Amino acid sequence: MAEILQTDGAWTFDGDTIRIVPGRERGVHLLRQTLGELAVPLEAVSGIAFEPGRRSGRLRLRLRPGADPLGQAAQGRLPDAADPYQLKVDPDRSGVAEYFVDAVRNALLLEQVPDGPADRYLLPGPPVPLSVSAGDGMAAFDGERVRLEWNWTTEDSKSSAGAQSFPLSEISTVEWLPSAGLENGYLRFVTARSAPGLPPKYDPRSVELFGFKKDPLMALVAAAVLARLPHPSGPREAAPADAAPKALSAPAAGADRAEDHDALLRRLRELGELRSAGILTEEEFTAAKQAVLKRF
């Protein structure tokens, strides 16, 4: 078990899952506190690093593209303070942070987790129901329907259309963009009724964002909806309902078993090489070897 406890939050790793609990102090970003505890499976991780600093260091967890609905919605545009996969580390805890990094990296190596894109979401996304007020409106999602309501800052032509409500089945995708400089951001729900090119200020299926504190919370709404839409890298068409599965012939099944056997033998050789190179301790090698032998 690897664990690091900081004012900014707590991370623990048991070999299979990284549990991330945000801190509750005043300086912890509202998005992280709203999102709450996260359980990140090892298969969703592509890397981890610790960046030391004079006043404080930073632990950064990197997820595989497409593994996390929030990452899919934010596209790397969250500010560092709002990123739930970063942890501020005090200078006197740098050794603990480095130990945590080594534990995760060794597990990624042992399990041979790919660092390429995922073809399905490996995290569930923010819990619902979820409601956020920011910019010129309020966006709420209960898992089945999205509802948008407007406030006093909303453009008249947009607010005159009244509150908007539409089912998840009508949404093709969700876009979130933070404000930058003099450009406002937005949360946009793209449906068949969307008017292409209509600015968020006038679009009744968009919330315009002005760059205030609660704006990043709209990324949580986008993530909650995306988590329930087809994955962008998933299969485009379902197989016909009356299509019968192809039977696996005896020779093919035998060939698969032979390939699995060869793969396990290769894995045992790799583990031996890692132990010889000093990357794995004797205990780590024994545990990994036993896990492989159980699969024969």
LUMTORZA-582581 format. One line per 4 residues: their letters; for each residue x, z, y of C-alpha. Coordinates in steps of 0.5 Angstrom, whole numbers, padded with zeros to 4 digits. Example, Ala and Ser with C-alpha at 12.3 -4.5 7.8 and 13.67 -1.06 7.14 Angstrom:
BEGIN
as = 0025:0016:-0009  0027:0014:-0002
//
This chain:
BEGIN
maei = 0000:0000:0000  0003:-0002:0007  0000:0001:0013  0001:0001:0020
lqtd = -0003:0006:0025  -0003:0004:0033  -0007:0006:0039  -0009:-0001:0039
gawt = -0012:-0001:0032  -0010:0000:0024  -0008:-0005:0019  -0007:-0004:0012
fdgd = -0005:-0008:0006  -0007:-0007:-0001  -0004:-0013:-0004  -0010:-0017:-0004
tiri = -0014:-0016:0003  -0011:-0014:0010  -0016:-0009:0013  -0016:-0009:0021
vpgr = -0019:-0004:0024  -0019:-0004:0032  -0018:0002:0036  -0023:0005:0040
ergv = -0019:0007:0047  -0021:0004:0053  -0015:-0002:0053  -0018:-0005:0047
hllr = -0021:-0011:0048  -0029:-0012:0048  -0029:-0017:0043  -0025:-0014:0038
qtlg = -0029:-0007:0039  -0035:-0012:0038  -0033:-0015:0032  -0031:-0009:0028
elav = -0027:-0008:0022  -0025:-0014:0018  -0023:-0015:0011  -0018:-0021:0011
plea = -0017:-0024:0004  -0010:-0026:0002  -0012:-0033:0000  -0014:-0034:0008
vsgi = -0007:-0032:0010  -0002:-0037:0012  0003:-0033:0015  0005:-0026:0019
afep = 0010:-0025:0024  0013:-0019:0028  0015:-0020:0035  0019:-0014:0038
grrs = 0019:-0013:0045  0022:-0008:0050  0016:-0004:0052  0012:-0006:0046
grlr = 0012:-0011:0040  0006:-0015:0037  0004:-0016:0030  0001:-0023:0029
lrlr = -0003:-0025:0023  -0004:-0033:0022  -0010:-0035:0018  -0010:-0042:0014
pgad = -0014:-0047:0019  -0021:-0047:0017  -0021:-0040:0013  -0024:-0036:0019
plgq = -0031:-0038:0023  -0028:-0035:0029  -0022:-0039:0029  -0026:-0045:0028
aaqg = -0030:-0044:0034  -0024:-0041:0038  -0019:-0046:0036  -0013:-0042:0039
rlpd = -0016:-0041:0046  -0018:-0033:0045  -0013:-0029:0050  -0008:-0025:0046
aadp = -0012:-0018:0048  -0018:-0021:0045  -0015:-0024:0039  -0017:-0019:0033
yqlk = -0011:-0022:0029  -0006:-0019:0033  -0004:-0012:0034  0000:-0009:0039
vdpd = 0006:-0004:0036  0010:0001:0040  0017:0001:0040  0018:0007:0035
rsgv = 0014:0003:0030  0018:-0003:0029  0021:-0001:0023  0014:0000:0020
aeyf = 0011:-0007:0023  0017:-0010:0019  0016:-0007:0013  0008:-0009:0013
vdav = 0011:-0016:0014  0015:-0016:0008  0010:-0014:0004  0005:-0019:0006
rnal = 0010:-0025:0005  0012:-0022:-0001  0005:-0022:-0004  0004:-0029:-0001
lleq = 0010:-0032:-0005  0008:-0028:-0011  0001:-0031:-0011  0003:-0038:-0008
vpdg = -0002:-0038:-0003  -0002:-0045:0000  -0002:-0045:0008  -0005:-0052:0009
padr = -0013:-0052:0011  -0018:-0049:0007  -0024:-0053:0005  -0029:-0047:0006
yllp = -0030:-0041:0010  -0026:-0035:0007  -0029:-0030:0012  -0036:-0029:0013
gppv = -0036:-0029:0021  -0039:-0024:0025  -0045:-0020:0023  -0052:-0022:0025
plsv = -0057:-0021:0029  -0052:-0022:0035  -0054:-0022:0042  -0049:-0023:0048
sagd = -0051:-0024:0055  -0045:-0028:0060  -0045:-0033:0065  -0052:-0036:0066
gmaa = -0055:-0034:0060  -0056:-0030:0054  -0055:-0033:0047  -0058:-0029:0041
fdge = -0057:-0031:0033  -0061:-0028:0028  -0058:-0032:0022  -0064:-0037:0022
rvrl = -0065:-0038:0030  -0062:-0039:0036  -0065:-0036:0042  -0063:-0038:0050
ewnw = -0065:-0034:0056  -0063:-0035:0063  -0062:-0031:0069  -0061:-0031:0076
tted = -0055:-0035:0076  -0058:-0041:0072  -0059:-0048:0076  -0066:-0049:0077
skss = -0067:-0055:0073  -0065:-0051:0067  -0069:-0045:0068  -0075:-0049:0069
agaq = -0075:-0051:0062  -0076:-0044:0060  -0072:-0040:0054  -0070:-0044:0049
sfpl = -0071:-0043:0041  -0069:-0047:0035  -0067:-0046:0028  -0061:-0047:0025
seis = -0063:-0053:0021  -0063:-0057:0028  -0056:-0055:0030  -0050:-0060:0028
tvew = -0044:-0056:0031  -0043:-0051:0036  -0038:-0051:0042  -0034:-0046:0046
lpsa = -0030:-0047:0051  -0027:-0041:0056  -0026:-0042:0063  -0020:-0045:0066
glen = -0018:-0045:0073  -0023:-0048:0077  -0027:-0050:0071  -0032:-0046:0068
gylr = -0033:-0046:0061  -0039:-0046:0056  -0042:-0045:0049  -0046:-0051:0047
fvta = -0051:-0052:0041  -0051:-0059:0039  -0057:-0062:0036  -0061:-0069:0036
rsap = -0064:-0067:0042  -0058:-0066:0046  -0056:-0070:0052  -0049:-0073:0051
glpp = -0045:-0072:0057  -0050:-0067:0061  -0046:-0062:0064  -0047:-0054:0061
kydp = -0050:-0052:0068  -0056:-0057:0067  -0056:-0057:0059  -0062:-0053:0057
rsve = -0058:-0052:0050  -0052:-0049:0053  -0049:-0043:0057  -0045:-0044:0063
lfgf = -0039:-0039:0063  -0036:-0037:0069  -0029:-0033:0067  -0032:-0026:0067
kkdp = -0030:-0020:0062  -0036:-0022:0057  -0034:-0029:0056  -0030:-0029:0050
lmal = -0036:-0025:0046  -0040:-0032:0046  -0034:-0034:0041  -0037:-0029:0037
vaaa = -0044:-0033:0037  -0041:-0039:0036  -0037:-0037:0030  -0044:-0033:0027
vlar = -0047:-0040:0027  -0041:-0044:0025  -0041:-0039:0019  -0048:-0042:0016
lphp = -0047:-0049:0018  -0043:-0054:0013  -0036:-0053:0013  -0032:-0059:0017
sgpr = -0028:-0060:0011  -0033:-0059:0005  -0036:-0064:0001  -0041:-0069:0005
eaap = -0046:-0070:0000  -0049:-0066:-0006  -0049:-0069:-0013  -0056:-0072:-0015
adaa = -0060:-0066:-0018  -0061:-0070:-0024  -0054:-0072:-0025  -0052:-0069:-0032
pkal = -0045:-0066:-0032  -0039:-0070:-0035  -0037:-0067:-0042  -0030:-0065:-0042
sapa = -0027:-0068:-0049  -0023:-0064:-0054  -0017:-0068:-0052  -0018:-0067:-0045
agad = -0019:-0060:-0046  -0013:-0059:-0050  -0009:-0063:-0045  -0011:-0058:-0039
raed = -0009:-0052:-0044  -0002:-0055:-0045  -0001:-0056:-0037  -0004:-0049:-0036
hdal = 0001:-0046:-0041  0007:-0050:-0038  0005:-0048:-0031  0005:-0040:-0033
lrrl = 0012:-0041:-0036  0015:-0044:-0030  0012:-0038:-0026  0016:-0034:-0031
relg = 0022:-0037:-0029  0021:-0037:-0022  0020:-0030:-0022  0026:-0029:-0026
elrs = 0030:-0033:-0020  0027:-0029:-0015  0029:-0022:-0018  0036:-0025:-0019
agil = 0036:-0027:-0012  0034:-0020:-0010  0028:-0022:-0007  0024:-0018:-0012
teee = 0025:-0011:-0014  0025:-0009:-0021  0018:-0006:-0020  0015:-0012:-0017
ftaa = 0018:-0017:-0022  0015:-0013:-0028  0008:-0012:-0024  0008:-0020:-0023
kqav = 0011:-0022:-0030  0005:-0017:-0033  0000:-0021:-0029  0002:-0028:-0031
lkrf = 0003:-0026:-0039  -0005:-0023:-0038  -0007:-0031:-0037  -0003:-0034:-0043
//
